[in-house]
Amino acid sequence: MGHAGAAAAAVRYLGPRPVEALPRPELRCVREDEPAPVGQGDFRRVLGAFATGVTVITAPPADASGSPAGFACQSFSSLSLDPPLVCFMVGRTSTTWPRIARAGVFCVNVLGAGQGELCRAFAVSGADKFAGVAYDPAPVSGSPRLAGAAAWIDCTLHAVHTGGDHLIVVGRVDALGEEGPGEPLLFHRGRFARLRTG
């Protein structure tokens, strides 16, 4: 499936929800017969110098007989204050993303410094990621709000855009909250890290 097909499939999962499909962008930065300007190894190494927070994106079951969905995500960002929007990026080959897209809602769980193992559990494919995990429903979407998360952002799916081998998912913020001033879980140079102050 090509980039345009992936975006169209994502939009189909949303059903009647108001999501606008954009025209297919020019996705190549080089001609077919040219090498990429940077190698993937160098790209990962250099971008690894940028420390990010770590989140778990969750969604409720798409129907009464299903189970909740979730995956670990470090490519999350605030996007707009007016209206309040956030975004995250997900690989086009993700098997969890179609379940989140079908639900049409999601909750961003911002992990705290002591939740590295929880993050690892949600980074595994094919397992029951919610086994033994305490959560309650987020107030608007009903998406799992993970116990102990430093903050949570409850969202409705707003738009999906193509971005190379990933999709850029935009959510409209419906509710949010934080659990206190605890330290965040960070990811830096391929491993978890802690914020050092003073």
N, C-alpha and C positions, 0 to 999 in steps of 0.2 A: 504494500500500500504506500503510495507517495505521500508527500507532505500535505498536499491539498486534500487527499482522500482521508488522511488521519484527522485533519481539522473538521472535515465534513462529518466523519463518523462521530467525533466528539459532540458536535452540534446535534446530531440525530439523537444521541443518548439523552439530550436535555428535553426532548418532547416539546410541549407547548410553551416552555419557559422562554422569555424574551432574550434570546442570544443572537447577536448579529454576526453572520459569517462574512469575513473580510475577503477581498480578492486575493488570489494567490500571489504572495510576494516573490520577488527575485531572490532565490535562496542561495545561489552560488556566488562566492566571492572571487572565484577563479574559473577559468575555462575548463572544460572537461579534460583537455590534454595537458593542463598545468598541474604541478604539484601544489599541495596546500602551502600557504605562506609560513605556517608554523606546524611543527609536529605535535601529535597528541600528547606524547610524553612531556615535552617542554610546556605545553599548555597546562597540563595538570600540575606540574611542579611549580610553575610560576604562580598560577592562580591559587595554589595551596597556601601561599603566603597571606592571602586574605582570610582573616578569621571570620567565621559566621556563627550565628546562633543556630540551634538545632530545634526542630519542631517535629511533631507527629500530626499529620493531617488525617482526620477521621470523618466518617460519614455514617449515617444510620442505614439500616437495611433498606434496600430499594422496595421491598415488599414484605408482607407479614411473615413469610416463611424463610426469609434470608437472614444473614448475619451482618454485623457492622463491618465496615471496611476501614483500613488505615495503613499508612506507610510513613517511614521516617523521611524527613525532607529538610535539607539545609538551604535550599534555594527558595527562601521566602523573604518577602519585603513588603513594607507599607508602600502604597502607590499614590493615594489621593486623600486629601482632607475633605474636599467638597466636590462630589459626594465621598463618604468614607469608603475607600477601596483598598484591598490588599491583593497581592499576587504570589503565586508560587509556580515553579517549573517542575514538570514531570516528564520522564522519558516516554517517548511514543510507544515503546514496547512494554510499558508497565501493565501488569494484569490487574492491579488494584484500581487504576485510574478509571476504567470503564464503569466500575461499580459506583465510584464517587460521582461520576458524570450522570449516571442514571438516577442517583438520589437527588441531584440538583442542589444540594446543600453540603456544607462541610464545616468542621471546626478545626482551627489551628491551635494546637496545644504547644505552647512554648515551654521547652523542658528546662528544669533547674539543674544545677551542678551535680547533684547526686543521682541523676536519672540516665546515666550512660547505658546501663543494662537494659532499661526499658527501651531506649533508642535502638539498641542492637536487636531486641526482639521484634521490633516493627520494621527492621531492615531485611528480615529474612523472607524469602518468597515461599509460598505454599504452606506455611505453618498456620496454626490457629493463633494469630497474634494477640488476641484478647484473653487467652487462657490465663487465669490467675491475675488479671489486671483489673484493678478497681476503677470504676468510672461511673458518672451519672450523666443524664441527658443535658446537653446545652439547652438554654431556655427557649430559643426560637426554633432551631433546626432539629433538635433531638439528637444531634450527633454526639458520639461519646466525648465527654469532657474528662480527661484523665486525672485521677487523683494525684495530688502533689505537683502538678504542672505549675510553673511560675506564673503563667498567664494563659488566657484562652480568648479566641476571637471566633465568634459564631457568624457564619456567612451564608449567603445565597449565591450560587454560581451566576456570574454576570456576563462573562465573555471568555472565549477560548481563541488563542492565536497560535499560529505556527512559529517555531523558533528553532530552525535546524533540526536536530534529532530529538528535540523536546517540544512540548506544548507549554504555552504560557497561559496560566489559568488565573482569571481575575474574579475576585469575590467581593460582593457588596456586604459591608459589615452591618449586621443587625443587632449585635450585642457583644460585649466584651468585659473582661475583668482580670484582675491580677490577685495573686495570693500573698503578696508581701515583697519585701526588699531583698529576697534571697539572691544568691549568685546564679547567673545563667550557665547553662551547658554550652560550651563553645567547641567548634571544630576547627583545627588549625594544622596544616601540614600532614593531613591524613590521620589525625588522632584527636581524641577529646582533650580539651584544655580547660583550665579554670582562669577566671579573671583575677589578676593580681593587682590590688590597689595599695597605694601608699608606698 
